[in-house]
Amino acid sequence: MNPHDPLTSEPNKLLASEALEAVDRGGLRICRDILYHFNYLADASGKGTAVRAETIEELIADGLLVADTSVPLDRSGRLLSLTPTGEAALETSRTGDQRAAAALSRSTTPDPSDAPALPPAAPRATRASRIH
């Protein structure tokens, strides 16, 4: 197994699957700040996204994503898309999420929010009320 594979560790699996989902929704671009020269992401609305540019760059290096290199980074940004390997990884991630959700739904551990509400406690007698 590749130690640099973004899908190896649990935190990286989550970050990678979120990034793949964001690209799959469409319109995600990797851009470069003209003044400070750092990469950032913008979605179709032109706003930022919770996915980090470093995660996208790792996924590109691992062959899961591809960026449109026909446009410069510092203009409108490069549109990202899934490679066939990225599509397979996304499908595997979705299948794993579905299995985890199904297992949780079969769990026998009671949900504390499903517990019946306790009746309100009776008022406690104060010293003044006991004297009278």
N, C-alpha and C positions, 0 to 999 in steps of 0.2 A: 504494500500500500504506500502511496506517495505521501511522505510526511508533510508536504506543502499543499496537499489536497484540501481545499476549503471545506469539503464535506466530511472530513475525518473526525474532528472533535465536535461535541454537542453544541457549544456556543457558535462555532463556525458553521455548523449545519443550519442553525436557525438563521444566522445572518445571510448565508448563501441562499437559502430557500426564500427568504424575504426579498432578496435582490433579484432572484430569478422570477419571482411572482411580479415584482414591479416592472421588469423588462417585458414580461409576457402581457401585462395590461396594455403596453404600447406607449409610445411617446417619450420614453425616458432617454435622455441625452447626457453624455459626459461632456463637460465644458471646462475651459481654463480661464481663470481670472486674468485679465490683461495686465493689471497693475502688479499683483502679487504672485502670479504664476502658479497658483495652486489649482488642482482639479476639483470640480464639484459637480453635482448632478442637478438636473432640472427635469421636471415632468412635462407633460403636454401643455399644462397651463402656464408653464414658465416659472413656476414656484419650485422651491427646493423639495427634497424628499428625505425621509428618515434613513434611507440607505446611504452608506458612506462610499465615497469615491474609491477608497482603498479596497473595499470589498469588491467593487466592480472591476477594478484593475487586476485583482487576483483571479477573478473569474475569467477575464479576458486571457490572462497568461495561461490559465489552465485549459483553455479551449472551450469553455462553456458559453461564452458570449463573444460577439464580434461587434466592433464599432465601425460605422461607415467612415472610411478614411478619405472619401472624396471631398469632404468639407473640413476646414481647419477647426481645431478645438476652440480657438478664441473668438470665433464668430458666433454662429448659432449653435455650436456644439455638434457632436457626432451621435447620430441615432444609434441606439443599441438594439441588438436582436439576439435571440437564442440560436446557438448552433444545434445540430442534431444531438450532440452529446449533452448540451444544456437542456434540451427538451426532455431527454430521457431522465436526467437528474431531477428536473422539476416534477415529472410524473412520479418518480420514485418517492420524492419528498411528499407529494400529495397523497400517495398511497399510504405512506407511513403515518401521516397526520390522520388519515381516515381510520387506520387501525388503532391508533392511540385513542381517538375519540370513541370508537366502538368499545374498546376495553374499559375506558372510564365509565361509559354508560352502563356496563355490566357489573361495575364495582359494587360490592356489598357494603362498603363503608357508607353509613348514613350521612347525608348532607345536613350540617347543623342548621341551615336555613329552612329545612323541612320540618324541624322539631316544632311541636305545638308550643304556643306562647304560654308562659306561666301566668296564673292570675296575679293581679296586683297584690302586693303585700298589704296586710292590715296595718293601720296606723299604730305606731308604737306609743305606748303610754309614757307621758312625760311626768316628771316629779310634781308639777303643778296639778295635773289631772288626777293624780293619786291622792292628793291631800283633800280634795273636795269630796 
